[in-house]
Amino acid sequence: MKRYVIRRLLQFLPVVIGATFIIFALVFAIPGDPIRALSGDRPLSDAVQETLRERYNLNDPLLIQYGKYMLGLLQGDFGTTFSGRPVNDIIVQRVPVSIRLAVSALVIQGVIGGLAGILAALRRQGFVDSLVQVSTTVLVAIPTLVLGMIGQVVFGLHLGWFPIAGIDQGWYSYILPGAMLASTSMALVARLLRTSLLENLRADYVRMATAKGLSRTRVVGRHALRNSLIPVVTFLGADLGTMLSGTVIIEGIFNLPGLGREVFRGIQQQEGTVVVGIVTLFVLVFVTLSLVIDLLYAYLDPRIRYD
Amino acid sequence: MTETTASQDRSASQEATAGGQTGAASLWGDAWRELRRNPFFVVSALLILVLIVMAIAPQLFTSIDPRSCDLSRSLERPSADHWFGFDLQGCDYYSRVIYGARASIVIGVAVTSLTAFVAIVLGLIAGYYGGWQDSVISRFADLVFALPFLLGAIVFLSVIDSRGIPHVALALIVFSWPIMTRIMRSSVIAAKSADYVAAAKVLGASDFRIMRKHILPNALAPLVVYATVFIGLIIAAEASLTFLGVGLQLPAISWGLQLSGARTQILTDPHLIFFPGVFVALTVFAFVLMGDALRDALDPKLR
């Protein structure tokens, strides 16, 4: 286990450096004037341009620029908006909303997706199973963007069950956006859990547990289910990137004042530094959580760590 | 990608009929016979066919010019004459939505074929040669993979002032090639160890010939399956990027632009969201469904 953890940690650093470098190079090193590109349609005065050039160290060679940028990142400096407000401020202020959205989405996809998968596997080819099969096939194929917008019209506007936008009603406001964000992953969790539970239910150790006279609940819950969760954990790791991108879209649609909406607004108002700062944060979160999930996976499945 | 698949299928079906007399059939021939019997494949293939025709010749579906608009009819509701109603500028929405297919299909097919080409080349090099070539390609793929492709594309596109189909396509290719490259690499490694590859080597075949004649045909199936689903993912990604404001720009006609334009009228005119939304969803659905059918047909383990 120890060797695996060390190896995985050693892979982590180059990936962080490389990924941030790619973002950095894209924004600050592409041909053309990055300051002009960042400012978009609104021309900046020469003095402002010079200050910004100084602030972003644009007069230095590329690698030095990147070094300074990384030093800033390490100290938690994600840049400054054109009006002089640190992007950090925005992040600190907006993070709670995004975390609540992520938690609602995870709970919904875990509980509903998990239950659907288990019920479908236990009653194979029964009514629930067919329902799960059909609904997941459809859900997987509908893009978050479309599902979010149509869900907003149907459940928010026509039926009036949930608020259409904003976070005025506390956790209740997060249910609809959370469900729309979770839908694709929820369907995939249900399918994956069904397949792996079906496989495990046929395994020798499950027959053994049944033969020992354990109750059905115990056999399924303690023996089969625990092993079946391993592929689900791997899937959640692979799915993180989609979830993070989905946050930008869902917060944009439902006007939730989180990090994703700041990216959306940054694009609309051509505040390039906000977009880049928050996307960099997302990438760091993504890489770190992938690491955590990989380690968790190795902890859950001994076959991985002795590879 | 769809075209190559189709032509492979066609040649495969000829093989299958020719081989039928001797009782032998290739993987592709087998798959084709399986696919023709699969209702999901037939439905998704028909849908995709309709969408491709719509992208090539939208005039077949509507005689109304999507750019000739009449402000006095702004936001009129759907009616018998104008099924989808009118948008804010008073353009016939049915014809706007029909013409919107082109941008999505072009981006989906172009990005997927170019990404698949990159993946085939890099996957063959990495998988066949191994060694430092593999290390360089795989580590670089890891780096790019650490950027979720939609987020990467957002950053890339947000620094470009005027964006069209080529820019959006390029951004999506730049950030999405690692997945297909990994798929290709692992199936090349699996195919490489086969006896017929060793035999070809002993007979003195060049590396290029071995890769082209022996490894590629046997390592392509997983890539074809993923590429089909990938077309759907890319179409969804394009619509999302355009919705966020970093994709296509007006006066282009695309479903993403229609959705983002409809966002401000959601309370009063939900039909503006409904029609392009349903078209995006149906298109993505068709490609994902076809990918599922292809996987079932091409993966012998599932039979």
Chai-1 contact restraints between the chains, C-beta under 6 A:
chainA,res_idxA,chainB,res_idxB,connection_type,confidence,min_distance_angstrom,max_distance_angstrom,comment,restraint_id
A,V15,B,D142,contact,1.0,0.0,6.0,A-B,restraint_1
A,V15,B,A146,contact,1.0,0.0,6.0,A-B,restraint_2
A,G18,B,L143,contact,1.0,0.0,6.0,A-B,restraint_3
A,A19,B,L143,contact,1.0,0.0,6.0,A-B,restraint_4
A,A19,B,A146,contact,1.0,0.0,6.0,A-B,restraint_5
A,A19,B,L147,contact,1.0,0.0,6.0,A-B,restraint_6
A,I23,B,V155,contact,1.0,0.0,6.0,A-B,restraint_7
A,L26,B,V155,contact,1.0,0.0,6.0,A-B,restraint_8
A,L26,B,F156,contact,1.0,0.0,6.0,A-B,restraint_9
A,V27,B,V159,contact,1.0,0.0,6.0,A-B,restraint_10
A,A37,B,V159,contact,1.0,0.0,6.0,A-B,restraint_11
A,A141,B,V284,contact,1.0,0.0,6.0,A-B,restraint_12
A,A141,B,F285,contact,1.0,0.0,6.0,A-B,restraint_13
A,A141,B,V288,contact,1.0,0.0,6.0,A-B,restraint_14
A,I142,B,A281,contact,1.0,0.0,6.0,A-B,restraint_15
A,P143,B,A236,contact,1.0,0.0,6.0,A-B,restraint_16
A,P143,B,V284,contact,1.0,0.0,6.0,A-B,restraint_17
A,L145,B,A239,contact,1.0,0.0,6.0,A-B,restraint_18
A,L145,B,S240,contact,1.0,0.0,6.0,A-B,restraint_19
A,L145,B,F243,contact,1.0,0.0,6.0,A-B,restraint_20
A,V146,B,G277,contact,1.0,0.0,6.0,A-B,restraint_21
A,V146,B,V280,contact,1.0,0.0,6.0,A-B,restraint_22
A,V146,B,A281,contact,1.0,0.0,6.0,A-B,restraint_23
A,M149,B,I273,contact,1.0,0.0,6.0,A-B,restraint_24
A,M149,B,G277,contact,1.0,0.0,6.0,A-B,restraint_25
A,I150,B,G277,contact,1.0,0.0,6.0,A-B,restraint_26
A,V153,B,P270,contact,1.0,0.0,6.0,A-B,restraint_27
A,V153,B,I273,contact,1.0,0.0,6.0,A-B,restraint_28
A,G241,B,P148,contact,1.0,0.0,6.0,A-B,restraint_29
A,L244,B,P148,contact,1.0,0.0,6.0,A-B,restraint_30
A,S245,B,P148,contact,1.0,0.0,6.0,A-B,restraint_31
A,S245,B,L150,contact,1.0,0.0,6.0,A-B,restraint_32
A,S245,B,L151,contact,1.0,0.0,6.0,A-B,restraint_33
A,I249,B,S240,contact,1.0,0.0,6.0,A-B,restraint_34
A,F264,B,L244,contact,1.0,0.0,6.0,A-B,restraint_35
A,I267,B,S158,contact,1.0,0.0,6.0,A-B,restraint_36
A,I267,B,L244,contact,1.0,0.0,6.0,A-B,restraint_37
A,I267,B,G245,contact,1.0,0.0,6.0,A-B,restraint_38
A,I267,B,V246,contact,1.0,0.0,6.0,A-B,restraint_39
A,Q268,B,G245,contact,1.0,0.0,6.0,A-B,restraint_40
A,G272,B,S158,contact,1.0,0.0,6.0,A-B,restraint_41
A,V275,B,S158,contact,1.0,0.0,6.0,A-B,restraint_42
A,V276,B,V155,contact,1.0,0.0,6.0,A-B,restraint_43
A,V279,B,L151,contact,1.0,0.0,6.0,A-B,restraint_44
A,V279,B,V155,contact,1.0,0.0,6.0,A-B,restraint_45
A,F282,B,L151,contact,1.0,0.0,6.0,A-B,restraint_46
A,V283,B,L147,contact,1.0,0.0,6.0,A-B,restraint_47
A,V287,B,A146,contact,1.0,0.0,6.0,A-B,restraint_48
